[in-house]
Amino acid sequence: MKKRSLKQHSADFYQNQEMNDHKLEQLLELSTSATDEQPRTIPRSWLNIAAAIIISVSLALTSQHLLMDKDYKSLVPQEIALNHAKQLALEFETDNYIDLDAMMTKLDFQLLASNNTQLNHLKMLGARYCSIQGGLAAQVKLVDEKGIRYTLYQTALTPELKSMELNKTYLDGIEIFQWRENGLFFGLAHSIDQ
């Protein structure tokens, strides 16, 4: 007689085993009830779409933040020049900062008369609300003895405004000076071709 290996002997044994009908029925019932109660799964395509949307939004926010950091020093003067060129009507008429500060109640900072000597020869006409990069600001209208109009901007210092390089800029015929003083950001604009 030929000797058979343990592996072959085990295989033969299990092939000859049969399950009685009652046990087979129980197992089939368990398997069908388990598949019926399984939670519904989200199709893979929907998961891919959701992941793509999340990634797109994240990239858009990141790139917007990087662009803001990179271009902030040019965006602020551009916004100041654009607002100066519009020459919108005054909302508050007064010739002093104390009254103007009392009138402009929506500001979250106190308006100040700057110590900048460039303002010494300018007379205040009044002001209006505006914004600088989304932050509420005061747009103060000034005029010199020759009738040349100036626009002075004051707003609270944000981290971006604190880190900006301050300088004199020329945009579309408008000269812009920027500086920081007493916790505020200032921008002074006037048209040089008047």
Secondary structure, DSSP 8 states (H G I E B T S, - for coil): -----HHHHHHHHHHT----HHHHHHHHHHHHHHHHTS-----HHHHHHHHHHHHHHHHHHHHHHHHHHHHHHHHHHHHHHHHHHH----SEE-SSHHHHHHH-TT-SS-------GGGTT-EEEEEEEEEETTEEEEEEEEE-TT--EEEEEEEE--HHHHHS---EEEETTEEEEEEEETTEEEEEEEETT-
